[in-house]
Amino acid sequence: MRWLLSIVIFAFLWGGMEVYYNTTLVRNSYAVQRLESRIETIEKENGSLKRKISSHLSLRELEDYARKEL
């Protein structure tokens, strides 16, 4: 009887640990997906800002060239 009770307790503990590890894994997977989505959004925004900076620099250079040469 004692062996059976020990086996049942062990099975519940093992099952509980498996459930805990699986829920942690799922939670971390969702966190990774959110972070990857955020990275993608930030990279798009970064590209847009780089294009804006580039266009402003080009306009400044054009303006400087026009003032010097014309």
C-alpha angles and dihedrals in degrees: 000000000000091000091052092050090048091051092049092049091047091049092051092047092048091047091048091051091050091051090048093050092046094050090048090050092050092046091050091047091055090048090052091049091051091049092048090051090049091049090052091050092048092048090053091049090047091053091050091050091048090053091050092049091047093051092048091050091049092051091049091050090048091049092049091048092049093050093048099043102034 
